[in-house]
């Protein structure tokens, strides 16, 4: 669009330069018939249009450079967003690894922590030490998860994947809150910070 505007302005100016030759003197549109007049017009046109065309070329060059720079900046910004999402995916994978950890639930039976968390398995009993260890690890990863979500919210909030991470983090925080008795005494403040991160509240 900008190139078309510049080109149109150039054509109008050139047309004005061309027509001005006919209006100089007697203000008629009759073209000159003498070779000397056309030679004078050529010198006049070259001297006037040459710098004008050079100026238009410079404008187009500047516009092209600006467009390329804008494109590169857009690509750089998108790469940063993808790096952020990759980091969130990495934490998500680590959480998945913790959730696949098997907990002894009695009678030589085992169940994955993720199945217990989601309610697929509701054991009457479990080995408390292994359950607590798994929850502590899950707590650490969830805290990292929520902090990353808070840091990257402004940059990748429009991505569907980011919203999926938010939802999963909220579910983990909710489960950990319901099992705070198995966690250390710092779990309460840590979970409070997690909720603030997810809600977009400043923690500083």
C-alpha positions in Angstrom: 0.0 0.0 0.0 2.8 2.5 0.9 4.7 1.6 -2.3 1.6 2.3 -4.3 1.1 5.7 -2.6 4.7 6.7 -3.3 4.5 5.5 -6.9 1.2 7.5 -7.4 2.8 10.6 -5.9 5.8 10.2 -8.2 3.6 9.8 -11.3 1.6 12.9 -10.4 4.8 15.0 -9.9 6.3 13.7 -13.1 3.1 14.6 -14.9 3.2 18.0 -13.4 6.7 18.5 -14.6 5.8 17.4 -18.1 2.7 19.6 -18.3 4.5 22.5 -16.8 6.6 22.7 -20.0 3.5 23.5 -22.0 2.2 26.1 -19.6 5.4 28.1 -19.4 4.9 31.3 -21.5 1.5 31.3 -23.2 -0.4 28.8 -21.0 -1.6 26.6 -23.8 -1.4 22.9 -24.3 0.1 23.1 -27.7 3.3 21.0 -27.9 6.5 22.7 -29.1 7.5 22.0 -32.7 11.0 23.2 -32.7 13.9 20.8 -32.0 15.5 23.5 -29.9 12.4 23.7 -27.7 12.4 19.9 -27.2 16.1 19.9 -26.4 15.5 22.6 -23.8 12.6 20.6 -22.4 14.8 17.5 -22.2 17.4 19.4 -20.2 14.6 20.8 -18.0 13.0 17.4 -17.5 16.2 15.6 -16.8 17.3 18.2 -14.3 13.9 18.2 -12.5 12.8 14.6 -12.8 16.3 13.0 -12.2 16.6 14.1 -8.5 12.9 13.4 -8.0 13.2 9.8 -9.2 16.3 9.4 -7.1 14.4 10.6 -4.1 11.6 8.2 -4.8 14.1 5.3 -5.2 15.6 6.2 -1.8 12.1 6.2 -0.3 11.4 2.8 -1.7 14.7 1.5 -0.5 14.1 2.8 3.0 10.6 1.2 3.0 12.1 -2.2 1.9 14.7 -2.1 4.6 12.0 -1.2 7.2 9.8 -4.1 6.0 12.7 -6.5 6.2 13.7 -5.3 9.7 10.1 -5.7 10.8 9.9 -9.2 9.4 13.1 -10.2 11.2 11.9 -8.7 14.5 8.7 -10.6 14.1 10.5 -13.9 13.5 12.8 -13.2 16.5 9.8 -12.5 18.7 8.1 -15.7 17.6 11.3 -17.7 18.2 11.4 -16.4 21.8 7.8 -17.4 22.3 8.5 -20.9 21.0 11.5 -21.1 23.4 9.3 -20.2 26.3 6.7 -22.8 25.4 9.4 -25.4 25.0 10.6 -24.6 28.6 7.0 -25.0 29.9 6.8 -28.3 28.0 10.0 -29.4 29.6 8.7 -28.8 33.1 5.4 -30.5 32.0 7.4 -33.6 31.0 9.2 -33.6 34.3 5.9 -33.4 36.1 4.6 -36.3 34.0 7.6 -38.3 35.0 6.8 -37.7 38.7 3.2 -38.6 38.2 4.1 -42.0 36.7 6.0 -42.9 39.8 4.4 -46.0 41.4 3.3 -45.8 45.0 2.9 -49.0 47.2 -0.8 -49.2 48.1 -0.8 -52.4 50.1 -1.2 -56.1 49.4 1.8 -56.0 47.0 -0.2 -53.6 44.8 1.2 -50.4 43.3 -0.5 -47.4 41.6 0.9 -44.4 39.8 0.8 -41.1 41.6 -1.0 -39.6 38.6 -3.8 -42.2 38.9 -4.2 -41.4 42.6 -4.2 -37.7 41.8 -6.9 -38.0 39.1 -9.1 -40.2 41.3 -8.7 -43.3 39.0 -7.3 -45.1 42.0 -8.5 -44.4 45.5 -6.3 -46.6 47.7 -7.4 -47.4 51.3 -3.8 -47.2 52.3 -0.4 -46.5 50.9 3.2 -46.4 52.0 3.3 -42.9 53.5 7.0 -42.3 53.1 7.0 -43.0 49.3 3.8 -41.0 48.9 5.3 -38.0 50.7 8.6 -38.2 48.7 6.6 -38.2 45.5 4.4 -35.3 46.6 7.5 -33.2 47.7 9.0 -33.7 44.2 5.7 -32.8 42.6 5.5 -29.7 44.8 8.9 -28.5 43.6 8.1 -29.0 39.9 4.7 -27.4 40.3 6.3 -24.3 41.9 8.7 -24.1 39.0 5.8 -24.6 36.6 3.7 -21.8 38.1 6.6 -19.4 38.2 7.4 -20.0 34.5 3.7 -19.4 33.7 3.8 -16.1 35.5 7.0 -15.0 33.7 5.8 -15.9 30.3 2.1 -14.9 30.6 2.5 -11.5 28.8 4.3 -13.1 25.9 2.5 -16.3 25.2 -0.9 -15.8 26.7 -2.6 -16.1 23.3 -1.3 -19.6 22.6 -3.7 -22.5 23.3 -0.8 -24.6 24.7 -0.1 -21.9 27.3 -3.7 -22.0 28.5 -3.5 -25.8 28.7 -0.4 -25.4 31.0 -2.3 -23.0 33.2 -5.1 -25.4 33.6 -2.8 -28.3 34.5 -0.9 -26.2 37.0 -4.1 -25.1 38.6 -5.2 -28.8 39.0 -1.8 -29.7 40.5 -2.0 -26.8 43.0 -5.5 -27.8 44.0 -4.4 -31.4 44.6 -1.3 -30.4 46.6 -3.4 -28.1 48.8 -5.7 -31.0 49.6 -2.7 -33.0 50.7 -0.7 -30.4 52.5 -0.5 -32.6 55.6 2.0 -34.8 53.8 4.2 -31.9 52.7 6.7 -29.9 54.7 5.8 -26.6 56.5 6.9 -24.5 53.5 4.3 -26.0 51.3 1.6 -23.5 52.5 3.5 -20.3 51.4 4.8 -22.0 48.3 1.2 -22.9 47.2 0.1 -19.4 48.0 2.7 -18.1 45.6 1.7 -20.7 43.0 -1.9 -19.4 43.1 -0.7 -15.8 42.8 1.4 -16.7 39.8 -1.6 -18.4 38.1 -3.9 -15.5 38.9 -1.4 -13.0 37.6 -0.9 -11.3 40.9 2.5 -9.5 41.5 4.5 -11.4 44.1 7.4 -8.9 44.4 
